[in-house]
Amino acid sequence: MMAFREIPLVDISGLGDTDAARHAKTVEDIRKAASQVGFLYVSGHGIPAETIARLRAATEAFFARPQDEKMKVYIGNSRNHRGYVPEGEEVFYGGSKDKKEAFDLSIDLPADDPDYVSGNPLLGPNQWPEDMPEFHDAVSAYYDAIFALGHRLLHGFAEALGLEPTALDEYFAKPPSQLRLIHYPYDPAPDVQGIGAHTDYEVFTLLLPTAPGLEVMNGKGEWIDAPPVEGAFVVNIGDMLEVWSNGVFTATSHRVRKVQEERYSFPLFFSCDYWTKVEPLPAFVSAERPAAYPPVIAGEHLHAQTVQTFTYLKERLARGEIDMPEGSLGLSSFGREARVRGT
């Protein structure tokens, strides 16, 4: 893995183009970025600026509310991990509490959905503030747009791995792909941790940040700035794509540091279906390159990592109200940071 100094920019407007050469170049650009860096900026995505502007305005309005109003939709009120996340709720690898607040949502399923009724910890209805209809509408519109972009990018990643564009589609029928609305308050301290170092637990992430602060670990274990690029999303490889590719694509460790101005961040964690068994695909396993990862159940991995991160879930675990999935991995078990640590 390269000791890169910057994140490459890929224009994905060429994906699916009738010009075969333009399409092939786009796929090759994705392959290079995913295999050599694990992060890329994506332009040419087609999401309207108005959709993004409505999302940001609605998000700012929600986080500007009094704390007691936000806590009415506290994530601890939900049994499928949806709602408001107050500052200090999350603790990543290393043990420090994050300087941020968030609102978490996913595919909005009805209360009679069979997975929710059966007690699935990640599928079911969202929590919404009852007196903010514009918040619901703006956030839902953005979710639909960014989720559709995720499917488009999934086809690009599949081709970048030498597979058919739709080779992975069967694993994405009802995925718990989470959208987070994150607010990093202004803090005058010289070096305030916004979010601790981690990899993302899903397939890949589509991120829209409003200010600098994101840092990415390169092949030498150095932290490299990844500032926002106008009109582009930040995309990074997650744990499941690392496993599927048998390490050809690496889940890149990242963090948010130097939060010295107010910052908003909107990551969509593009996930496969909860019960998907993820293991190295046959195309990436050979005598020369044996399978380097044991099989994992995608949703159980995501749930286990979430339990180890969120205070309210750790408390439920301590009280015996929930269980950790069998064979759960510790935090930061994938990605470049784990390789640097030698784990």
N, C-alpha and C positions, 0 to 999 in steps of 0.2 A: 504494500500500500504506500502510495507516494507521500512525501513530506510536502504537501501542497501549501501554497501561501495565499491562495484566493479561491473563491467558489466560482465555477464556470457558469455561464449564462447560456441556456438552450431555448431557442425559439421553437415551440412545439406546434406552430400553425401548420407545419409541413406533415404532421401525422395524418395518415389517411389521404394525402394529396394524390390527385390523379397523375401527377408527375412522379414516376417511380423513383427517379434519382433524388428528388427533394425529400421524399418520404424516407428513403434509405439513409440519407445523410442525417436526418433528424434522429432516427433510431440509433445510428452510430454515435451521435453526440450524447445521447442518453446513456448508451453503454459505457462510453469513456468516463463520463462524470460519475456514474454509479459504481464502476469498478475501481476507479483511481482515487476518487474523493469521497463518495458516499453522500454528498450534498450537491445540489445544483439550484440555480435560479431558473424559473420557468416563465417565459414571456409568450405572447401569442396564444393566450389561454381562452380569450373570448368572453370572459365574465364582465358584464357591464359595470362601468364605474358607479352608476347610480345604485346598483345592488350593494356594492361595497360601502358607499356613502351612507345608505340607510342602516346598514349593519352597525357602522361605527357610531352614528348618532344615537341609535337605540341602546347600544352598549354603554356609551357615556352616560346616558340618562339613567340607566339602571344602577350603575356603580355610584352615581351621585346621590342616590337615595340614602336616608338614614339607615344605620346599621340594623336597627330592629325591623325595618321593613324588608331589608334584604334577607334577614334571617328567617323570615316567614317561609322562604323556599330553601332553607338550609339543606344541604345534600344529605345530612344525617337523618332527615325525615323520610328519605326515599329508600326503598329496598332494592332498587336497581341502579343506584349511583347516578342520580340526576339532581341538579340544583346548584345553589350558591355554596361556594367554597371560601370561607373566611381566611384572612391572613394567618399563617402559621399552621393551618390544617395539614399541609403536606410536608413530609420529611423524606428527602431522597438519600441515596447512598452517601455516607459521610456524616449524617445525623443532624445537619443544621436545618432550621426551619426557613421556609421560603418567604421572601418579602413580596407578596402578591396576594390578590384575591381573584376569584374566578367564578364563572357560571358554566356548568357542564350539561350537555345535552347530547342526544343521539337520535337514531331513527325513532320516531314518535309512534309507538304502537298502542292500540287500545287496551284497556284494563282486562278485557277478556281474551287477550292474545294467549295462546296455549303455552308459550315459553314463559311468559310472565306469571300465569296462573300456577305453573309447575314450580315456580321459585327461582327461575334463572336470574343470576345476580347482575346481569348487564343488559337485559332486554325488557322492554315495557314502555310505559308512558313517561313523558317528560314532566317535570314540575315547571309551571309558568307563573309569574306574578299575575294575579287575577285582574288587577287594575291597570295593566299596561298592554293593551291589544296591539299597539304598534311594535312593541318589543317582540311579541310572538310572531307577527307577520314578517317583520324585517329579518329576524334571525332565521325563520323557517325558509324564507325565499333564498337567503344566502346558503343555508344548508343544502337545499336542493341543487343549487348551481355548483357548489364546490364538490358535492358528492358525484355529480355527473362528470365534472372534470377529472375526479379521481378514477372513474371507470375508463375514461379516455387515456389517462396516463398509465393505468394498469396494462392496457394493450401495448403501449410503448415499451414498458418494462419487459413484458413477455417477449416481444420481438427482440429486445436488446439481449435477452438470454438465449436467443436462437430458437424460441418456441413460436407456435402459431399465435396470432394476436389474441384469440379468445381461449387460449389453452387453460387459463386460470379462472375463467368466468364461473365455472360450476361451484366455486367456493365462496361466491359473493351474492347469495340469494337474499339473506336477511342479516347483514353484518352489523355488529354493534359499533359502527364507525362514529367515534365521538368528536363533536365540535366543542372546543373550549373557547370561551370569551375570557381573556385574562387582562387584568389591570395591575400594572406595576406602579404604585404611587411614587411621586417625587420624594427623594431622600437626599439631603445635602451631604451625607457621609461620603468619603472619598471612594470607597469600594464596598458596595452593598450587594450581597448576593440576591438576585431576583429569583432564580431557580437553580437548584443544584445539578451537578453533572449527572447525566443519564443517557441511555438510549431510549428510543421509542419502541413500545412493545408490539406494535402492529406491523402492517406490511410496509407502508410508507406514510409520510406526513406531508400535507400541503399547508404551509404557514404563511399568513399575512401579518407582518409586524409593522408598527407605525414609527418606530424609532430604533436607534442602535442599541446594542446590549448583547445580542446573540454571539456566542463564541463556539467554535468547532475544533475538535482535536484532530490534528494531522498524524501522519504515520510515525513521527518522532515523539509524539506525546505532547506537542506544543499546541497552545490555544491560539486559534486564528479568528480574527474578527469576521463576522458575516453581516455587514450592515444592510438595511433595506435597499432594494433597487426599485426605482419608480416603475410601476406597471407590471411588476413580476412577483411571483410567489417563490418562497423558499421551499424546496423539496428535499427531504432526507430519507434514507433507507432505514427501515425498521427491522426489528428482530426476526420477523417471520420471513421476510425476503432474504435475509442473511441465511436462514436455515434452508429455505427452498433452493437457493443457489449454491449451497454447500460452501459458503464463504466467498464466492466469487464477488458478490456484492456484500459490503460490510455495513452493519448498523453503526453509524458514526456518533460517537459520544459528543454531547453538546451541553451548554449551560447558558444562563443569562447572568451577566455580571455588569458592574458599572452602571447601575440604574440611577442616574443622576438627573433624569428628567422624567416626566410622566410618560408612560409607555403603555400601549395596548397591543395585544397579540392575539391572533385568531388561528390556531392550529386545527386542522381536520385530520384526525388519525384514521387513515383508511385501513379498515380491518377486514379480515375474512370472517366467514360464519363461525359462530361460537364453537361448534363441535368439529371443525375442520382439523384433521390430523395432519400436522405439518412436519415434514421430514425432507431431507435432500432428495430432489427430483432425480430420477434415473439418469437423465442426460448429464448430470454433474457428478456422478459416482463412477469410479473405475478402479482398477487395481493400482493405478498410479495416484489416484485421488480418492481414497476411501471416504465413506460418510463420516463427517467430523462432528455431527450433531445427533443426539437421540431424538426420537419423535416427541413432539409436544402437541397438546390440544390447544389450539389458538386461544379460545375463550378462557380456558383454565389458566393459561400463562398470563393473559391480560388481567384476569381477576386476581391471581396470586400476587402479581406485581403491584396492583392497586391496593390490595389489603396491606401490603408491607409499606405503603407510602402514606395512606390516609389515616389520620388519628382516629376518626370515628369508627373505621373498620378494624383497626388494631384493638380498640376497646370492645367491639362486638366479638372479636376473636377471643380475647381474654375472658369474656363472660361466657364463652361457649355457645354463642348464638349463631356463629358461622364457623365453617371449617376451611382450612387451606386445602386446595386440591393435592392429591397424592403426587409426589415427585416434584413439587414446586421448586423453582430455582430462586436463588437470592437476587437482590437488586443488582443491576449492572453486570449481568452474567454474559451479555453479548457485547459486540462492538469493539471499537479501537481501544477504549479505556481498559476493558477486560484483557485485551491482548498485551497492552503495555504493562499491566499488573502481572501478567503471566498466568492468569486464571482462565 
